[in-house]
């Protein structure tokens, strides 16, 4: 996905009724490096939003034994994520998906510093179809989601092996033209993704915006795949904030979205501190490095974009990532208005 053209941003301003900020005055190499990072942030936010909200992966519980072949975009979006968030569709589901995306992204993202290479993010949204009991979250439906989750993980690994075999046979330009991952070894199904999943109690959503949705109930579910983690998962750190325990999977708890996201971010950090990031953000994909050729005579950029802006410079957040964030917040407010809800008033 290329950087967002200024003409598109102007159209979005008119549609959403906002004025997007312009880049501040930075000169020379510092400005160029800031612009590269800014464009990467805009691309990343757009990719994550589209995959989560507009093109949500929606497999059926009934297809567990014969899951349809996963599309390339869903393969990308399943890899380099720390967990999957299962969200049954109920009333206002489109609004809920946008609100959840804005809330989770803002909790996770640190301007100029977050590792965003290779579509790395905290979670993948999945909207399971054909749940029993009309989508009510019960031990039976949780077990069904666990089985679906295992089937999805198997499909991701199968797709990765398939793409690796194709990559050995064809060059990167051919792979790109055929919409195959140019470097499938940069897309990894994370051990934490396999070990833990979250289920949103979507039926209990009452129209909260992204500043209030943290109180929405969710279930955290341990699977049976923790062998690759640095240590087993324990819910003790959030014991005081657990509403109830269920005998599903290897252990299931009900808590708030706010508590669950904090818990998962801590687990993500624990695994990163123990093993580092896989794939290594210093391993570039070829097209990205060619796209951002330095106009300053310095050759191709090397390394993750999180190194491009000096944190000691104390630059305020701006640029493409900031613009997309404002557009998505405006879109959330627009959707709330379409649903007859005043933001911040439930």
NORWOQUI-V975070 format. One record per backbone hydrogen bond with DSSP energy under -1.0 kcal/mol. NH is the residue of the N-H (numbers start at 0). CO is the residue of the C=O. Records with the same first field share a line. If there is no record, write none. Layout:
# NORWOQUI-V975070
NH: CO + CO
This chain:
# NORWOQUI-V975070
8: 4
9: 5
10: 6
11: 7
12: 8
13: 9
14: 10
15: 11
16: 12
17: 12
30: 26
31: 27
32: 28
33: 29
34: 30
35: 31
36: 32
37: 33
38: 34
39: 35
40: 36
41: 37
42: 38
43: 39
44: 40
45: 41
46: 42
47: 43
48: 44
49: 45
50: 46
51: 47
52: 48
54: 49
60: 128
62: 59
63: 60
65: 62
74: 70
75: 71
76: 72
77: 73
78: 74
79: 187
81: 121
82: 121
84: 123
85: 197
86: 125
92: 89
95: 91
96: 92
97: 93
98: 94
99: 95
100: 96
101: 97
102: 98
103: 99
104: 100
105: 101
106: 102
107: 103
108: 104
112: 109
113: 109
119: 116
120: 79
123: 82
125: 84
126: 56
128: 58
134: 131
135: 132
141: 137
142: 138
143: 139
144: 140
145: 141
146: 142
147: 143
148: 144
149: 145
150: 146
151: 147
152: 148
153: 149
154: 150
155: 151
156: 152
157: 153
158: 154
159: 155
160: 156
161: 157
162: 158
163: 159
164: 160
165: 161
166: 162
167: 163
169: 165
174: 170
175: 171
176: 172
177: 173
178: 175
179: 174
185: 182
186: 183
193: 189
194: 190
195: 191
196: 220
197: 83
198: 218
199: 85
200: 216
201: 199
203: 200
204: 201
211: 208
212: 208
214: 211
215: 212
217: 254
218: 198
219: 252
220: 196
221: 250
222: 194
228: 225
237: 234
238: 235
240: 237
241: 238
242: 253
245: 251
247: 245
249: 221
250: 247
251: 245
252: 219
253: 243
254: 217
256: 215
257: 213
259: 255
260: 256
261: 257
262: 258
263: 259
264: 260
265: 261
266: 262
267: 263
268: 264
269: 265
270: 266
271: 267
272: 268
273: 269
274: 270
275: 271
282: 279
288: 284
289: 285
290: 286
291: 287
292: 289
293: 298
306: 303
307: 304
312: 309
313: 310
322: 318
323: 319
324: 320
325: 321
326: 322
327: 323
328: 324
329: 325
330: 326
331: 327
332: 328
333: 329
334: 330
335: 331
336: 332
337: 333
338: 334
339: 336
340: 335
344: 341
